[in-house]
Amino acid sequence: MRNFEKVFMDACCDPQPVALERRRSNREQCELRGSILLGGTSIGICVVKDISIEGAKLVIPNTSWIPFEFGVSCLSDKISVRVQRVWASNGELGVRFLDPINLAVL
């Protein structure tokens, strides 16, 4: 009976591996309307869901057409930054900022 209890407890209670957080800076939750820019021209809209000094998470209905590098502007063009696509999943897109940004304007 003891062996059964140990096997059961090991199988049910072992902690599962947790995905490691690789970001070096904290992200702030937000809900900002943005524009996708290519060559300085708006080619689509997005919503910025979280942001840090290093990158952001964008919500875009269809991410398949988004190039590897593009621009994003927010808050009526108060922020405009070149970004690089890092990941995409289910209408969300993670980007890394290629230019420094000033989060104080948010």
Backbone torsions as a table, in degrees:
resi	resn	phi	psi	omega
1	MET	NA	-37.6	-179.8
2	ARG	-62.8	-42.2	179.1
3	ASN	-61.5	-41.3	178.2
4	PHE	-60.2	-45.0	-179.6
5	GLU	-61.9	-41.4	-180.0
6	LYS	-65.9	-45.3	178.9
7	VAL	-62.4	-43.8	-180.0
8	PHE	-61.7	-47.4	-178.9
9	MET	-64.6	-41.2	178.4
10	ASP	-62.7	-42.0	-177.6
11	ALA	-71.7	-35.8	-174.7
12	CYS	-91.7	-24.5	-168.4
13	CYS	-115.2	-1.8	177.2
14	ASP	-66.8	131.6	178.4
15	PRO	-65.1	140.1	178.2
16	GLN	-81.9	149.2	178.0
17	PRO	-62.2	142.0	-179.5
18	VAL	-108.0	138.7	177.7
19	ALA	-61.6	133.8	-179.7
20	LEU	-77.1	136.9	176.0
21	GLU	-82.1	119.8	-176.4
22	ARG	-101.0	-6.5	-178.4
23	ARG	-70.5	142.8	178.8
24	ARG	-92.7	-13.0	179.9
25	SER	-132.7	152.0	-179.0
26	ASN	-73.0	144.6	176.7
27	ARG	-100.1	142.3	177.1
28	GLU	-102.1	131.1	176.0
29	GLN	-67.7	141.0	179.0
30	CYS	-155.8	-179.6	178.0
31	GLU	-150.3	77.8	-175.7
32	LEU	-109.4	132.8	174.9
33	ARG	-75.9	134.3	-178.6
34	GLY	-135.9	170.2	176.8
35	SER	-122.6	141.3	173.1
36	ILE	-88.7	127.3	-176.6
37	LEU	-114.2	140.1	172.5
38	LEU	-136.0	117.2	-176.3
39	GLY	63.0	29.6	179.5
40	GLY	82.1	-1.7	-179.3
41	THR	-107.2	135.1	178.0
42	SER	-69.9	125.2	179.9
43	ILE	-119.0	4.2	179.9
44	GLY	176.7	171.5	178.5
45	ILE	-115.4	160.9	177.5
46	CYS	-151.9	171.5	171.5
47	VAL	-123.1	127.1	176.2
48	VAL	-85.5	116.1	-176.1
49	LYS	-93.5	-32.3	172.8
50	ASP	-150.9	158.2	-173.2
51	ILE	-151.8	148.8	173.2
52	SER	-141.7	-176.8	177.8
53	ILE	-72.1	-14.0	-177.6
54	GLU	-103.3	-24.8	-175.9
55	GLY	-175.7	-170.9	-176.6
56	ALA	-155.5	164.8	171.1
57	LYS	-111.4	125.0	179.6
58	LEU	-109.1	147.7	171.4
59	VAL	-108.5	121.5	-178.7
60	ILE	-135.9	126.7	-175.9
61	PRO	-51.4	-41.3	-179.8
62	ASN	-133.9	110.6	-175.9
63	THR	-88.0	-6.1	-172.8
64	SER	-66.3	-25.0	-177.6
65	TRP	-91.8	-4.3	-176.2
66	ILE	-76.5	126.8	179.7
67	PRO	-71.5	171.0	-179.6
68	PHE	-64.1	-41.4	175.9
69	GLU	-123.7	137.4	-180.0
70	PHE	-160.1	-176.1	178.6
71	GLY	-114.3	155.4	174.3
72	VAL	-133.1	133.4	172.8
73	SER	-122.0	146.9	-178.5
74	CYS	-137.9	163.1	175.0
75	LEU	52.1	57.3	178.7
76	SER	52.1	45.3	175.7
77	ASP	70.0	17.2	173.3
78	LYS	-68.4	-30.6	176.0
79	ILE	-120.7	127.7	173.8
80	SER	-140.3	124.2	-172.9
81	VAL	-144.3	145.1	172.7
82	ARG	-80.5	138.8	-178.2
83	VAL	-132.9	163.3	177.2
84	GLN	-124.6	132.1	179.1
85	ARG	-66.4	129.9	179.1
86	VAL	-109.6	-43.6	178.7
87	TRP	-153.7	160.6	175.3
88	ALA	-145.0	137.9	179.7
89	SER	-162.2	124.4	172.4
90	ASN	49.0	50.2	176.8
91	GLY	80.7	5.2	176.2
92	GLU	-114.6	149.5	-176.5
93	LEU	-138.4	124.7	175.1
94	GLY	-93.9	133.1	-179.2
95	VAL	-128.5	151.3	174.5
96	ARG	-108.1	133.6	178.0
97	PHE	-74.5	133.1	177.0
98	LEU	-94.9	-15.2	177.2
99	ASP	-121.1	149.7	176.4
100	PRO	-67.3	146.6	177.2
101	ILE	-125.3	159.5	178.1
102	ASN	-108.4	103.6	-178.3
103	LEU	-72.7	-11.1	-179.1
104	ALA	-64.5	-25.0	-179.9
105	VAL	-75.2	-10.5	177.4
106	LEU	-79.4	NA	NA
